[in-house]
Amino acid sequence: MSDFQTTTEPVARKLHSCCECRGHIEPGQKYQLTAGCWEGDMSSFKTCLACVEARDWATAQPEWCGDGEHLFYFGMLEEDLSNLAPEIAPGDGRRFKAYRMQSQIVHRRFPAKAKKAA
């Protein structure tokens, strides 16, 4: 639980790194900035809009299991999606969507390797 936090969607004026995929947030792109105090420590997290969309989708799924205290932890979206996907029934398109979002996170993290593989 946070002591307090605020979330905004500024436009990047310089290059930033997403806390989830660690991909680039380029100047001129919007991103989500969450700043606050957790257990007495001030922190801020910059998240690209693609990861925000993936996080919002994942946390809205009925199979999503928070730890009871936190809905999610910043920086763990890829792992959370990999844990969520097997919980969704086989043949349900949402399972494929969870794996696809996880793969997209990896591609944003390693864009050069993704281009080589294609």
Phi and psi restraints in degrees (range 20) as a CNS / XPLOR table:
assign (resid 1 and name C) (resid 2 and name N)
       (resid 2 and name CA) (resid 2 and name C) 1.0 -89.9 20.0 2
assign (resid 2 and name N) (resid 2 and name CA)
       (resid 2 and name C) (resid 3 and name N) 1.0 148.8 20.0 2
assign (resid 2 and name C) (resid 3 and name N)
       (resid 3 and name CA) (resid 3 and name C) 1.0 -70.4 20.0 2
assign (resid 3 and name N) (resid 3 and name CA)
       (resid 3 and name C) (resid 4 and name N) 1.0 -42.7 20.0 2
assign (resid 3 and name C) (resid 4 and name N)
       (resid 4 and name CA) (resid 4 and name C) 1.0 -164.1 20.0 2
assign (resid 4 and name N) (resid 4 and name CA)
       (resid 4 and name C) (resid 5 and name N) 1.0 155.9 20.0 2
assign (resid 4 and name C) (resid 5 and name N)
       (resid 5 and name CA) (resid 5 and name C) 1.0 -158.1 20.0 2
assign (resid 5 and name N) (resid 5 and name CA)
       (resid 5 and name C) (resid 6 and name N) 1.0 158.6 20.0 2
assign (resid 5 and name C) (resid 6 and name N)
       (resid 6 and name CA) (resid 6 and name C) 1.0 -137.3 20.0 2
assign (resid 6 and name N) (resid 6 and name CA)
       (resid 6 and name C) (resid 7 and name N) 1.0 145.6 20.0 2
assign (resid 6 and name C) (resid 7 and name N)
       (resid 7 and name CA) (resid 7 and name C) 1.0 -127.3 20.0 2
assign (resid 7 and name N) (resid 7 and name CA)
       (resid 7 and name C) (resid 8 and name N) 1.0 130.5 20.0 2
assign (resid 7 and name C) (resid 8 and name N)
       (resid 8 and name CA) (resid 8 and name C) 1.0 -132.2 20.0 2
assign (resid 8 and name N) (resid 8 and name CA)
       (resid 8 and name C) (resid 9 and name N) 1.0 169.0 20.0 2
assign (resid 8 and name C) (resid 9 and name N)
       (resid 9 and name CA) (resid 9 and name C) 1.0 -126.0 20.0 2
assign (resid 9 and name N) (resid 9 and name CA)
       (resid 9 and name C) (resid 10 and name N) 1.0 78.1 20.0 2
assign (resid 9 and name C) (resid 10 and name N)
       (resid 10 and name CA) (resid 10 and name C) 1.0 -78.5 20.0 2
assign (resid 10 and name N) (resid 10 and name CA)
       (resid 10 and name C) (resid 11 and name N) 1.0 171.0 20.0 2
assign (resid 10 and name C) (resid 11 and name N)
       (resid 11 and name CA) (resid 11 and name C) 1.0 -100.4 20.0 2
assign (resid 11 and name N) (resid 11 and name CA)
       (resid 11 and name C) (resid 12 and name N) 1.0 130.4 20.0 2
assign (resid 11 and name C) (resid 12 and name N)
       (resid 12 and name CA) (resid 12 and name C) 1.0 -65.7 20.0 2
assign (resid 12 and name N) (resid 12 and name CA)
       (resid 12 and name C) (resid 13 and name N) 1.0 133.5 20.0 2
assign (resid 12 and name C) (resid 13 and name N)
       (resid 13 and name CA) (resid 13 and name C) 1.0 -101.0 20.0 2
assign (resid 13 and name N) (resid 13 and name CA)
       (resid 13 and name C) (resid 14 and name N) 1.0 -14.2 20.0 2
assign (resid 13 and name C) (resid 14 and name N)
       (resid 14 and name CA) (resid 14 and name C) 1.0 -144.1 20.0 2
assign (resid 14 and name N) (resid 14 and name CA)
       (resid 14 and name C) (resid 15 and name N) 1.0 174.9 20.0 2
assign (resid 14 and name C) (resid 15 and name N)
       (resid 15 and name CA) (resid 15 and name C) 1.0 -70.1 20.0 2
assign (resid 15 and name N) (resid 15 and name CA)
       (resid 15 and name C) (resid 16 and name N) 1.0 130.2 20.0 2
assign (resid 15 and name C) (resid 16 and name N)
       (resid 16 and name CA) (resid 16 and name C) 1.0 -124.9 20.0 2
assign (resid 16 and name N) (resid 16 and name CA)
       (resid 16 and name C) (resid 17 and name N) 1.0 170.3 20.0 2
assign (resid 16 and name C) (resid 17 and name N)
       (resid 17 and name CA) (resid 17 and name C) 1.0 -118.7 20.0 2
assign (resid 17 and name N) (resid 17 and name CA)
       (resid 17 and name C) (resid 18 and name N) 1.0 133.7 20.0 2
assign (resid 17 and name C) (resid 18 and name N)
       (resid 18 and name CA) (resid 18 and name C) 1.0 -71.1 20.0 2
assign (resid 18 and name N) (resid 18 and name CA)
       (resid 18 and name C) (resid 19 and name N) 1.0 135.8 20.0 2
assign (resid 18 and name C) (resid 19 and name N)
       (resid 19 and name CA) (resid 19 and name C) 1.0 -71.8 20.0 2
assign (resid 19 and name N) (resid 19 and name CA)
       (resid 19 and name C) (resid 20 and name N) 1.0 -16.6 20.0 2
assign (resid 19 and name C) (resid 20 and name N)
       (resid 20 and name CA) (resid 20 and name C) 1.0 -95.1 20.0 2
assign (resid 20 and name N) (resid 20 and name CA)
       (resid 20 and name C) (resid 21 and name N) 1.0 -59.2 20.0 2
assign (resid 20 and name C) (resid 21 and name N)
       (resid 21 and name CA) (resid 21 and name C) 1.0 -93.6 20.0 2
assign (resid 21 and name N) (resid 21 and name CA)
       (resid 21 and name C) (resid 22 and name N) 1.0 -12.7 20.0 2
assign (resid 21 and name C) (resid 22 and name N)
       (resid 22 and name CA) (resid 22 and name C) 1.0 62.2 20.0 2
assign (resid 22 and name N) (resid 22 and name CA)
       (resid 22 and name C) (resid 23 and name N) 1.0 16.5 20.0 2
assign (resid 22 and name C) (resid 23 and name N)
       (resid 23 and name CA) (resid 23 and name C) 1.0 -78.5 20.0 2
assign (resid 23 and name N) (resid 23 and name CA)
       (resid 23 and name C) (resid 24 and name N) 1.0 173.9 20.0 2
assign (resid 23 and name C) (resid 24 and name N)
       (resid 24 and name CA) (resid 24 and name C) 1.0 -80.0 20.0 2
assign (resid 24 and name N) (resid 24 and name CA)
       (resid 24 and name C) (resid 25 and name N) 1.0 140.5 20.0 2
assign (resid 24 and name C) (resid 25 and name N)
       (resid 25 and name CA) (resid 25 and name C) 1.0 -108.0 20.0 2
assign (resid 25 and name N) (resid 25 and name CA)
       (resid 25 and name C) (resid 26 and name N) 1.0 107.8 20.0 2
assign (resid 25 and name C) (resid 26 and name N)
       (resid 26 and name CA) (resid 26 and name C) 1.0 -78.4 20.0 2
assign (resid 26 and name N) (resid 26 and name CA)
       (resid 26 and name C) (resid 27 and name N) 1.0 153.0 20.0 2
assign (resid 26 and name C) (resid 27 and name N)
       (resid 27 and name CA) (resid 27 and name C) 1.0 -55.3 20.0 2
assign (resid 27 and name N) (resid 27 and name CA)
       (resid 27 and name C) (resid 28 and name N) 1.0 135.5 20.0 2
assign (resid 27 and name C) (resid 28 and name N)
       (resid 28 and name CA) (resid 28 and name C) 1.0 95.0 20.0 2
assign (resid 28 and name N) (resid 28 and name CA)
       (resid 28 and name C) (resid 29 and name N) 1.0 -14.1 20.0 2
assign (resid 28 and name C) (resid 29 and name N)
       (resid 29 and name CA) (resid 29 and name C) 1.0 -88.5 20.0 2
assign (resid 29 and name N) (resid 29 and name CA)
       (resid 29 and name C) (resid 30 and name N) 1.0 144.2 20.0 2
assign (resid 29 and name C) (resid 30 and name N)
       (resid 30 and name CA) (resid 30 and name C) 1.0 -78.1 20.0 2
assign (resid 30 and name N) (resid 30 and name CA)
       (resid 30 and name C) (resid 31 and name N) 1.0 151.8 20.0 2
assign (resid 30 and name C) (resid 31 and name N)
       (resid 31 and name CA) (resid 31 and name C) 1.0 -151.3 20.0 2
assign (resid 31 and name N) (resid 31 and name CA)
       (resid 31 and name C) (resid 32 and name N) 1.0 166.5 20.0 2
assign (resid 31 and name C) (resid 32 and name N)
       (resid 32 and name CA) (resid 32 and name C) 1.0 -96.9 20.0 2
assign (resid 32 and name N) (resid 32 and name CA)
       (resid 32 and name C) (resid 33 and name N) 1.0 128.3 20.0 2
assign (resid 32 and name C) (resid 33 and name N)
       (resid 33 and name CA) (resid 33 and name C) 1.0 -115.0 20.0 2
assign (resid 33 and name N) (resid 33 and name CA)
       (resid 33 and name C) (resid 34 and name N) 1.0 118.1 20.0 2
assign (resid 33 and name C) (resid 34 and name N)
       (resid 34 and name CA) (resid 34 and name C) 1.0 -114.9 20.0 2
assign (resid 34 and name N) (resid 34 and name CA)
       (resid 34 and name C) (resid 35 and name N) 1.0 122.3 20.0 2
assign (resid 34 and name C) (resid 35 and name N)
       (resid 35 and name CA) (resid 35 and name C) 1.0 -128.0 20.0 2
assign (resid 35 and name N) (resid 35 and name CA)
       (resid 35 and name C) (resid 36 and name N) 1.0 143.9 20.0 2
assign (resid 35 and name C) (resid 36 and name N)
       (resid 36 and name CA) (resid 36 and name C) 1.0 178.6 20.0 2
assign (resid 36 and name N) (resid 36 and name CA)
       (resid 36 and name C) (resid 37 and name N) 1.0 -167.9 20.0 2
assign (resid 36 and name C) (resid 37 and name N)
       (resid 37 and name CA) (resid 37 and name C) 1.0 -121.5 20.0 2
assign (resid 37 and name N) (resid 37 and name CA)
       (resid 37 and name C) (resid 38 and name N) 1.0 122.8 20.0 2
assign (resid 37 and name C) (resid 38 and name N)
       (resid 38 and name CA) (resid 38 and name C) 1.0 -121.8 20.0 2
assign (resid 38 and name N) (resid 38 and name CA)
       (resid 38 and name C) (resid 39 and name N) 1.0 120.2 20.0 2
assign (resid 38 and name C) (resid 39 and name N)
       (resid 39 and name CA) (resid 39 and name C) 1.0 50.9 20.0 2
assign (resid 39 and name N) (resid 39 and name CA)
       (resid 39 and name C) (resid 40 and name N) 1.0 40.2 20.0 2
assign (resid 39 and name C) (resid 40 and name N)
       (resid 40 and name CA) (resid 40 and name C) 1.0 86.3 20.0 2
assign (resid 40 and name N) (resid 40 and name CA)
       (resid 40 and name C) (resid 41 and name N) 1.0 -4.2 20.0 2
assign (resid 40 and name C) (resid 41 and name N)
       (resid 41 and name CA) (resid 41 and name C) 1.0 -109.1 20.0 2
assign (resid 41 and name N) (resid 41 and name CA)
       (resid 41 and name C) (resid 42 and name N) 1.0 129.5 20.0 2
assign (resid 41 and name C) (resid 42 and name N)
       (resid 42 and name CA) (resid 42 and name C) 1.0 -79.5 20.0 2
assign (resid 42 and name N) (resid 42 and name CA)
       (resid 42 and name C) (resid 43 and name N) 1.0 136.8 20.0 2
assign (resid 42 and name C) (resid 43 and name N)
       (resid 43 and name CA) (resid 43 and name C) 1.0 -147.9 20.0 2
assign (resid 43 and name N) (resid 43 and name CA)
       (resid 43 and name C) (resid 44 and name N) 1.0 160.3 20.0 2
assign (resid 43 and name C) (resid 44 and name N)
       (resid 44 and name CA) (resid 44 and name C) 1.0 -138.8 20.0 2
assign (resid 44 and name N) (resid 44 and name CA)
       (resid 44 and name C) (resid 45 and name N) 1.0 149.0 20.0 2
assign (resid 44 and name C) (resid 45 and name N)
       (resid 45 and name CA) (resid 45 and name C) 1.0 -134.0 20.0 2
assign (resid 45 and name N) (resid 45 and name CA)
       (resid 45 and name C) (resid 46 and name N) 1.0 127.2 20.0 2
assign (resid 45 and name C) (resid 46 and name N)
       (resid 46 and name CA) (resid 46 and name C) 1.0 -105.9 20.0 2
assign (resid 46 and name N) (resid 46 and name CA)
       (resid 46 and name C) (resid 47 and name N) 1.0 125.8 20.0 2
assign (resid 46 and name C) (resid 47 and name N)
       (resid 47 and name CA) (resid 47 and name C) 1.0 -127.8 20.0 2
assign (resid 47 and name N) (resid 47 and name CA)
       (resid 47 and name C) (resid 48 and name N) 1.0 128.9 20.0 2
assign (resid 47 and name C) (resid 48 and name N)
       (resid 48 and name CA) (resid 48 and name C) 1.0 -65.9 20.0 2
assign (resid 48 and name N) (resid 48 and name CA)
       (resid 48 and name C) (resid 49 and name N) 1.0 155.5 20.0 2
assign (resid 48 and name C) (resid 49 and name N)
       (resid 49 and name CA) (resid 49 and name C) 1.0 -65.6 20.0 2
assign (resid 49 and name N) (resid 49 and name CA)
       (resid 49 and name C) (resid 50 and name N) 1.0 -28.1 20.0 2
assign (resid 49 and name C) (resid 50 and name N)
       (resid 50 and name CA) (resid 50 and name C) 1.0 -64.6 20.0 2
assign (resid 50 and name N) (resid 50 and name CA)
       (resid 50 and name C) (resid 51 and name N) 1.0 -41.1 20.0 2
assign (resid 50 and name C) (resid 51 and name N)
       (resid 51 and name CA) (resid 51 and name C) 1.0 -72.5 20.0 2
assign (resid 51 and name N) (resid 51 and name CA)
       (resid 51 and name C) (resid 52 and name N) 1.0 -34.0 20.0 2
assign (resid 51 and name C) (resid 52 and name N)
       (resid 52 and name CA) (resid 52 and name C) 1.0 -60.8 20.0 2
assign (resid 52 and name N) (resid 52 and name CA)
       (resid 52 and name C) (resid 53 and name N) 1.0 -45.3 20.0 2
assign (resid 52 and name C) (resid 53 and name N)
       (resid 53 and name CA) (resid 53 and name C) 1.0 -61.7 20.0 2
assign (resid 53 and name N) (resid 53 and name CA)
       (resid 53 and name C) (resid 54 and name N) 1.0 -43.1 20.0 2
assign (resid 53 and name C) (resid 54 and name N)
       (resid 54 and name CA) (resid 54 and name C) 1.0 -64.5 20.0 2
assign (resid 54 and name N) (resid 54 and name CA)
       (resid 54 and name C) (resid 55 and name N) 1.0 -42.8 20.0 2
assign (resid 54 and name C) (resid 55 and name N)
       (resid 55 and name CA) (resid 55 and name C) 1.0 -64.0 20.0 2
assign (resid 55 and name N) (resid 55 and name CA)
       (resid 55 and name C) (resid 56 and name N) 1.0 -44.7 20.0 2
assign (resid 55 and name C) (resid 56 and name N)
       (resid 56 and name CA) (resid 56 and name C) 1.0 -61.5 20.0 2
assign (resid 56 and name N) (resid 56 and name CA)
       (resid 56 and name C) (resid 57 and name N) 1.0 -41.9 20.0 2
assign (resid 56 and name C) (resid 57 and name N)
       (resid 57 and name CA) (resid 57 and name C) 1.0 -63.9 20.0 2
assign (resid 57 and name N) (resid 57 and name CA)
       (resid 57 and name C) (resid 58 and name N) 1.0 -47.8 20.0 2
assign (resid 57 and name C) (resid 58 and name N)
       (resid 58 and name CA) (resid 58 and name C) 1.0 -62.5 20.0 2
assign (resid 58 and name N) (resid 58 and name CA)
       (resid 58 and name C) (resid 59 and name N) 1.0 -45.2 20.0 2
assign (resid 58 and name C) (resid 59 and name N)
       (resid 59 and name CA) (resid 59 and name C) 1.0 -71.2 20.0 2
assign (resid 59 and name N) (resid 59 and name CA)
       (resid 59 and name C) (resid 60 and name N) 1.0 -14.8 20.0 2
assign (resid 59 and name C) (resid 60 and name N)
       (resid 60 and name CA) (resid 60 and name C) 1.0 -87.2 20.0 2
assign (resid 60 and name N) (resid 60 and name CA)
       (resid 60 and name C) (resid 61 and name N) 1.0 -7.4 20.0 2
assign (resid 60 and name C) (resid 61 and name N)
       (resid 61 and name CA) (resid 61 and name C) 1.0 -77.2 20.0 2
assign (resid 61 and name N) (resid 61 and name CA)
       (resid 61 and name C) (resid 62 and name N) 1.0 141.2 20.0 2
assign (resid 61 and name C) (resid 62 and name N)
       (resid 62 and name CA) (resid 62 and name C) 1.0 -64.4 20.0 2
assign (resid 62 and name N) (resid 62 and name CA)
       (resid 62 and name C) (resid 63 and name N) 1.0 -22.7 20.0 2
assign (resid 62 and name C) (resid 63 and name N)
       (resid 63 and name CA) (resid 63 and name C) 1.0 -81.3 20.0 2
assign (resid 63 and name N) (resid 63 and name CA)
       (resid 63 and name C) (resid 64 and name N) 1.0 -8.4 20.0 2
assign (resid 63 and name C) (resid 64 and name N)
       (resid 64 and name CA) (resid 64 and name C) 1.0 -63.3 20.0 2
assign (resid 64 and name N) (resid 64 and name CA)
       (resid 64 and name C) (resid 65 and name N) 1.0 132.3 20.0 2
assign (resid 64 and name C) (resid 65 and name N)
       (resid 65 and name CA) (resid 65 and name C) 1.0 -123.1 20.0 2
assign (resid 65 and name N) (resid 65 and name CA)
       (resid 65 and name C) (resid 66 and name N) 1.0 105.3 20.0 2
assign (resid 65 and name C) (resid 66 and name N)
       (resid 66 and name CA) (resid 66 and name C) 1.0 -74.0 20.0 2
assign (resid 66 and name N) (resid 66 and name CA)
       (resid 66 and name C) (resid 67 and name N) 1.0 173.6 20.0 2
assign (resid 66 and name C) (resid 67 and name N)
       (resid 67 and name CA) (resid 67 and name C) 1.0 -87.2 20.0 2
assign (resid 67 and name N) (resid 67 and name CA)
       (resid 67 and name C) (resid 68 and name N) 1.0 11.0 20.0 2
assign (resid 67 and name C) (resid 68 and name N)
       (resid 68 and name CA) (resid 68 and name C) 1.0 92.4 20.0 2
assign (resid 68 and name N) (resid 68 and name CA)
       (resid 68 and name C) (resid 69 and name N) 1.0 -30.4 20.0 2
assign (resid 68 and name C) (resid 69 and name N)
       (resid 69 and name CA) (resid 69 and name C) 1.0 -104.9 20.0 2
assign (resid 69 and name N) (resid 69 and name CA)
       (resid 69 and name C) (resid 70 and name N) 1.0 -37.5 20.0 2
assign (resid 69 and name C) (resid 70 and name N)
       (resid 70 and name CA) (resid 70 and name C) 1.0 -121.6 20.0 2
assign (resid 70 and name N) (resid 70 and name CA)
       (resid 70 and name C) (resid 71 and name N) 1.0 142.6 20.0 2
assign (resid 70 and name C) (resid 71 and name N)
       (resid 71 and name CA) (resid 71 and name C) 1.0 -75.8 20.0 2
assign (resid 71 and name N) (resid 71 and name CA)
       (resid 71 and name C) (resid 72 and name N) 1.0 -38.0 20.0 2
assign (resid 71 and name C) (resid 72 and name N)
       (resid 72 and name CA) (resid 72 and name C) 1.0 -159.9 20.0 2
assign (resid 72 and name N) (resid 72 and name CA)
       (resid 72 and name C) (resid 73 and name N) 1.0 163.8 20.0 2
assign (resid 72 and name C) (resid 73 and name N)
       (resid 73 and name CA) (resid 73 and name C) 1.0 -113.0 20.0 2
assign (resid 73 and name N) (resid 73 and name CA)
       (resid 73 and name C) (resid 74 and name N) 1.0 134.4 20.0 2
assign (resid 73 and name C) (resid 74 and name N)
       (resid 74 and name CA) (resid 74 and name C) 1.0 -62.8 20.0 2
assign (resid 74 and name N) (resid 74 and name CA)
       (resid 74 and name C) (resid 75 and name N) 1.0 139.5 20.0 2
assign (resid 74 and name C) (resid 75 and name N)
       (resid 75 and name CA) (resid 75 and name C) 1.0 89.7 20.0 2
assign (resid 75 and name N) (resid 75 and name CA)
       (resid 75 and name C) (resid 76 and name N) 1.0 1.6 20.0 2
assign (resid 75 and name C) (resid 76 and name N)
       (resid 76 and name CA) (resid 76 and name C) 1.0 -120.4 20.0 2
assign (resid 76 and name N) (resid 76 and name CA)
       (resid 76 and name C) (resid 77 and name N) 1.0 17.9 20.0 2
assign (resid 76 and name C) (resid 77 and name N)
       (resid 77 and name CA) (resid 77 and name C) 1.0 -61.5 20.0 2
assign (resid 77 and name N) (resid 77 and name CA)
       (resid 77 and name C) (resid 78 and name N) 1.0 -42.7 20.0 2
assign (resid 77 and name C) (resid 78 and name N)
       (resid 78 and name CA) (resid 78 and name C) 1.0 -60.2 20.0 2
assign (resid 78 and name N) (resid 78 and name CA)
       (resid 78 and name C) (resid 79 and name N) 1.0 -46.3 20.0 2
assign (resid 78 and name C) (resid 79 and name N)
       (resid 79 and name CA) (resid 79 and name C) 1.0 -65.0 20.0 2
assign (resid 79 and name N) (resid 79 and name CA)
       (resid 79 and name C) (resid 80 and name N) 1.0 -40.9 20.0 2
assign (resid 79 and name C) (resid 80 and name N)
       (resid 80 and name CA) (resid 80 and name C) 1.0 -61.5 20.0 2
assign (resid 80 and name N) (resid 80 and name CA)
       (resid 80 and name C) (resid 81 and name N) 1.0 -41.6 20.0 2
assign (resid 80 and name C) (resid 81 and name N)
       (resid 81 and name CA) (resid 81 and name C) 1.0 -65.4 20.0 2
assign (resid 81 and name N) (resid 81 and name CA)
       (resid 81 and name C) (resid 82 and name N) 1.0 -38.6 20.0 2
assign (resid 81 and name C) (resid 82 and name N)
       (resid 82 and name CA) (resid 82 and name C) 1.0 -68.3 20.0 2
assign (resid 82 and name N) (resid 82 and name CA)
       (resid 82 and name C) (resid 83 and name N) 1.0 -28.1 20.0 2
assign (resid 82 and name C) (resid 83 and name N)
       (resid 83 and name CA) (resid 83 and name C) 1.0 -80.6 20.0 2
assign (resid 83 and name N) (resid 83 and name CA)
       (resid 83 and name C) (resid 84 and name N) 1.0 -31.6 20.0 2
assign (resid 83 and name C) (resid 84 and name N)
       (resid 84 and name CA) (resid 84 and name C) 1.0 -72.3 20.0 2
assign (resid 84 and name N) (resid 84 and name CA)
       (resid 84 and name C) (resid 85 and name N) 1.0 -43.7 20.0 2
assign (resid 84 and name C) (resid 85 and name N)
       (resid 85 and name CA) (resid 85 and name C) 1.0 -52.9 20.0 2
assign (resid 85 and name N) (resid 85 and name CA)
       (resid 85 and name C) (resid 86 and name N) 1.0 -49.2 20.0 2
assign (resid 85 and name C) (resid 86 and name N)
       (resid 86 and name CA) (resid 86 and name C) 1.0 -65.4 20.0 2
assign (resid 86 and name N) (resid 86 and name CA)
       (resid 86 and name C) (resid 87 and name N) 1.0 -19.1 20.0 2
assign (resid 86 and name C) (resid 87 and name N)
       (resid 87 and name CA) (resid 87 and name C) 1.0 -75.8 20.0 2
assign (resid 87 and name N) (resid 87 and name CA)
       (resid 87 and name C) (resid 88 and name N) 1.0 -19.0 20.0 2
assign (resid 87 and name C) (resid 88 and name N)
       (resid 88 and name CA) (resid 88 and name C) 1.0 -87.1 20.0 2
assign (resid 88 and name N) (resid 88 and name CA)
       (resid 88 and name C) (resid 89 and name N) 1.0 137.7 20.0 2
assign (resid 88 and name C) (resid 89 and name N)
       (resid 89 and name CA) (resid 89 and name C) 1.0 -57.1 20.0 2
assign (resid 89 and name N) (resid 89 and name CA)
       (resid 89 and name C) (resid 90 and name N) 1.0 138.6 20.0 2
assign (resid 89 and name C) (resid 90 and name N)
       (resid 90 and name CA) (resid 90 and name C) 1.0 -58.3 20.0 2
assign (resid 90 and name N) (resid 90 and name CA)
       (resid 90 and name C) (resid 91 and name N) 1.0 143.4 20.0 2
assign (resid 90 and name C) (resid 91 and name N)
       (resid 91 and name CA) (resid 91 and name C) 1.0 88.4 20.0 2
assign (resid 91 and name N) (resid 91 and name CA)
       (resid 91 and name C) (resid 92 and name N) 1.0 -13.0 20.0 2
assign (resid 91 and name C) (resid 92 and name N)
       (resid 92 and name CA) (resid 92 and name C) 1.0 -82.4 20.0 2
assign (resid 92 and name N) (resid 92 and name CA)
       (resid 92 and name C) (resid 93 and name N) 1.0 126.4 20.0 2
assign (resid 92 and name C) (resid 93 and name N)
       (resid 93 and name CA) (resid 93 and name C) 1.0 -58.9 20.0 2
assign (resid 93 and name N) (resid 93 and name CA)
       (resid 93 and name C) (resid 94 and name N) 1.0 -21.2 20.0 2
assign (resid 93 and name C) (resid 94 and name N)
       (resid 94 and name CA) (resid 94 and name C) 1.0 -67.0 20.0 2
assign (resid 94 and name N) (resid 94 and name CA)
       (resid 94 and name C) (resid 95 and name N) 1.0 -29.2 20.0 2
assign (resid 94 and name C) (resid 95 and name N)
       (resid 95 and name CA) (resid 95 and name C) 1.0 -64.7 20.0 2
assign (resid 95 and name N) (resid 95 and name CA)
       (resid 95 and name C) (resid 96 and name N) 1.0 -46.7 20.0 2
assign (resid 95 and name C) (resid 96 and name N)
       (resid 96 and name CA) (resid 96 and name C) 1.0 -61.4 20.0 2
assign (resid 96 and name N) (resid 96 and name CA)
       (resid 96 and name C) (resid 97 and name N) 1.0 -41.0 20.0 2
assign (resid 96 and name C) (resid 97 and name N)
       (resid 97 and name CA) (resid 97 and name C) 1.0 -60.8 20.0 2
assign (resid 97 and name N) (resid 97 and name CA)
       (resid 97 and name C) (resid 98 and name N) 1.0 -40.6 20.0 2
assign (resid 97 and name C) (resid 98 and name N)
       (resid 98 and name CA) (resid 98 and name C) 1.0 -63.0 20.0 2
assign (resid 98 and name N) (resid 98 and name CA)
       (resid 98 and name C) (resid 99 and name N) 1.0 -45.1 20.0 2
assign (resid 98 and name C) (resid 99 and name N)
       (resid 99 and name CA) (resid 99 and name C) 1.0 -65.8 20.0 2
assign (resid 99 and name N) (resid 99 and name CA)
       (resid 99 and name C) (resid 100 and name N) 1.0 -38.3 20.0 2
assign (resid 99 and name C) (resid 100 and name N)
       (resid 100 and name CA) (resid 100 and name C) 1.0 -63.4 20.0 2
assign (resid 100 and name N) (resid 100 and name CA)
       (resid 100 and name C) (resid 101 and name N) 1.0 -43.8 20.0 2
assign (resid 100 and name C) (resid 101 and name N)
       (resid 101 and name CA) (resid 101 and name C) 1.0 -63.2 20.0 2
assign (resid 101 and name N) (resid 101 and name CA)
       (resid 101 and name C) (resid 102 and name N) 1.0 -38.8 20.0 2
assign (resid 101 and name C) (resid 102 and name N)
       (resid 102 and name CA) (resid 102 and name C) 1.0 -62.5 20.0 2
assign (resid 102 and name N) (resid 102 and name CA)
       (resid 102 and name C) (resid 103 and name N) 1.0 -43.4 20.0 2
assign (resid 102 and name C) (resid 103 and name N)
       (resid 103 and name CA) (resid 103 and name C) 1.0 -63.8 20.0 2
assign (resid 103 and name N) (resid 103 and name CA)
       (resid 103 and name C) (resid 104 and name N) 1.0 -39.5 20.0 2
assign (resid 103 and name C) (resid 104 and name N)
       (resid 104 and name CA) (resid 104 and name C) 1.0 -63.9 20.0 2
assign (resid 104 and name N) (resid 104 and name CA)
       (resid 104 and name C) (resid 105 and name N) 1.0 -33.9 20.0 2
assign (resid 104 and name C) (resid 105 and name N)
       (resid 105 and name CA) (resid 105 and name C) 1.0 -62.5 20.0 2
assign (resid 105 and name N) (resid 105 and name CA)
       (resid 105 and name C) (resid 106 and name N) 1.0 -45.2 20.0 2
assign (resid 105 and name C) (resid 106 and name N)
       (resid 106 and name CA) (resid 106 and name C) 1.0 -62.4 20.0 2
assign (resid 106 and name N) (resid 106 and name CA)
       (resid 106 and name C) (resid 107 and name N) 1.0 -40.9 20.0 2
assign (resid 106 and name C) (resid 107 and name N)
       (resid 107 and name CA) (resid 107 and name C) 1.0 -66.1 20.0 2
assign (resid 107 and name N) (resid 107 and name CA)
       (resid 107 and name C) (resid 108 and name N) 1.0 -34.8 20.0 2
assign (resid 107 and name C) (resid 108 and name N)
       (resid 108 and name CA) (resid 108 and name C) 1.0 -72.1 20.0 2
assign (resid 108 and name N) (resid 108 and name CA)
       (resid 108 and name C) (resid 109 and name N) 1.0 -29.0 20.0 2
assign (resid 108 and name C) (resid 109 and name N)
       (resid 109 and name CA) (resid 109 and name C) 1.0 -73.9 20.0 2
assign (resid 109 and name N) (resid 109 and name CA)
       (resid 109 and name C) (resid 110 and name N) 1.0 -38.9 20.0 2
assign (resid 109 and name C) (resid 110 and name N)
       (resid 110 and name CA) (resid 110 and name C) 1.0 -124.4 20.0 2
assign (resid 110 and name N) (resid 110 and name CA)
       (resid 110 and name C) (resid 111 and name N) 1.0 68.3 20.0 2
assign (resid 110 and name C) (resid 111 and name N)
       (resid 111 and name CA) (resid 111 and name C) 1.0 -62.8 20.0 2
assign (resid 111 and name N) (resid 111 and name CA)
       (resid 111 and name C) (resid 112 and name N) 1.0 -34.5 20.0 2
assign (resid 111 and name C) (resid 112 and name N)
       (resid 112 and name CA) (resid 112 and name C) 1.0 -67.2 20.0 2
assign (resid 112 and name N) (resid 112 and name CA)
       (resid 112 and name C) (resid 113 and name N) 1.0 -41.2 20.0 2
assign (resid 112 and name C) (resid 113 and name N)
       (resid 113 and name CA) (resid 113 and name C) 1.0 -66.9 20.0 2
assign (resid 113 and name N) (resid 113 and name CA)
       (resid 113 and name C) (resid 114 and name N) 1.0 -37.3 20.0 2
assign (resid 113 and name C) (resid 114 and name N)
       (resid 114 and name CA) (resid 114 and name C) 1.0 -64.6 20.0 2
assign (resid 114 and name N) (resid 114 and name CA)
       (resid 114 and name C) (resid 115 and name N) 1.0 -38.6 20.0 2
assign (resid 114 and name C) (resid 115 and name N)
       (resid 115 and name CA) (resid 115 and name C) 1.0 -69.1 20.0 2
assign (resid 115 and name N) (resid 115 and name CA)
       (resid 115 and name C) (resid 116 and name N) 1.0 -37.1 20.0 2
assign (resid 115 and name C) (resid 116 and name N)
       (resid 116 and name CA) (resid 116 and name C) 1.0 -64.6 20.0 2
assign (resid 116 and name N) (resid 116 and name CA)
       (resid 116 and name C) (resid 117 and name N) 1.0 -40.7 20.0 2
assign (resid 116 and name C) (resid 117 and name N)
       (resid 117 and name CA) (resid 117 and name C) 1.0 -69.4 20.0 2
assign (resid 117 and name N) (resid 117 and name CA)
       (resid 117 and name C) (resid 118 and name N) 1.0 -26.8 20.0 2
